[in-house]
């Protein structure tokens, strides 16, 4: 398997890690069959495993850093993660595979949904001609404001090490699928964010 040839990978959801790192997960709503682009908020590093629970066939677009660690790279391929790139995502969708993305691009450790959204999700869906599916993740417990004094990288390391204190389950809510045109990517990204926050 190679991250350069992502279409031949069959994702294997990390259900054991979900039980270990998150606990009980409640899913509200369903994902339509076929090629759709799932778009979720990013309140924890644990989010990446939840997509496989919601839609086992979904290919998650992730930052290149995920593939820089040798042991993690092999597992990332096993879980169906794909290096984030618009042409790759469009190709997967056009091949009939569901794809998932976090439009903020980085983790927001307090779960307050304040980070701006990038326009990539809208552009991918428009180019592939597939619907967007808004998705919102809420965990049972978040760290306090003290975590903000650290960089995003340090926050994630701390949250990983302190996971037993934040293992309080999660609720995932899925919204209605809808189409975008890509004509005004910024305006349609704002609408996507509005729909996600409304869940």
Phi, psi and omega in degrees: 000149182215143177288348177277347180228070190284345187287346183260013180263133173257112184301143175239103184303141182272065186295324178296319178293325178298313179298322182287312189271335186245314186098215182289135180238130178252130180248125179249117182101176182225159177263130178299155176290154174090198185281115175220160176250108177281131182234117184234159171291172187225068183276358182198155173297338182289344181307322187301333180275337184288333178300322180293335177283319182288318183215091186305332182273353186293139175259119184270129177276123184229162179292154181302333182301331180298330184264006182273344179261120187309311183290321181291325180303314181298319178290323179299320177294318179300320181281356176089015179289148182227139176301127186294125178195132184300313180300321179296314180297316179298318179298317178297316180295317180293337176277000176095007181266138172289147182230149180233149181207151171253108187298340178286332179084336180226161183284141173245095194298337181268356177066029185265359177055047182257343184289145179291153178262140175277160186274359185303319183299314180297317181294321178296310182298320181294315181293325181275343181071035181241158179283151170272144174237106178296144182214138180230133181251130175232127177264160182285344182204138178235157175290167178277179181301344180304332184290340183291342181288348181257161176293163179303318181298314179295322177303315182293323177296315179298315181294326178294316182290330184260019187305329180299332181282342183242020178268083184233023179081176181206154173240129179246123180245130180253135179265182179284139176292148177207158184265150173234159182256334183081000181295315176236085187298324181293315180294319181288331174293320176298322178292321177300315179298320179299316181294322178294317181292335181283347183286000000 
